[in-house]
Structure formats: structure tokens, C-alpha cells
Amino acid sequence: MKIDETPRLGALRVYGQMAERRAEGAVGKKRKDEVQISAEAKQLLDARGLEEAERSRRIEALKQEVASGTYYVEAGKIAERLLPFLLK
């Protein structure tokens, strides 16, 4: 039985040739990235703008409540939200 590196070297040579071809092809061509936004995504972006306006109004109202001392947080709701994180 003859054991040598011939098959392994042949595979390595083929792999190297393929890598060289890819590199040669990449040098001549410049690829441009392209992004297309669907109509649905545009609608979602527009809706998000409306949500942000409502959110900023809500934040201002909360700031006023905190500043005046009338802001109240229900302890049970805080506990419900913290419990899953504490149980992990």
C-alpha cells in the first residue's frame, strides 16, 4: 500500500485556482449596494412619525406631572413587569 499526499495536494491546488479566479473577477468589477424600500415599509415609516409625535406629547405630560408632584405609579404594575426578570 502506498501512502502519499498526492490527492490532498491536488484538492488544495484546485481550491487555490478557484480563489485566484474569484480575486481576478472581483478586481475588474465594482459592485454597488442597492436598497429598495417597499410601499408597506414607507407606510410604516410614516406611521412611526405620527407615533413619535404622540410619544413626545405623552412625555411632556409626564414631565409636568412629575414636576408638579401629581405623578402616581401603581406598585402592582411595577411588580408584574419586574417579576419575570427576577425569576430568570
Secondary structure, 3 states (H helix, E strand, C coil): CCCCCHHHHHHHHHHHHHHHHHHHHHHHCCCCCCCCCCHHHHHHHHHHHHHHHHHHHHHHHHHHHHHHCCCCCCHHHHHHHHHHHHHC
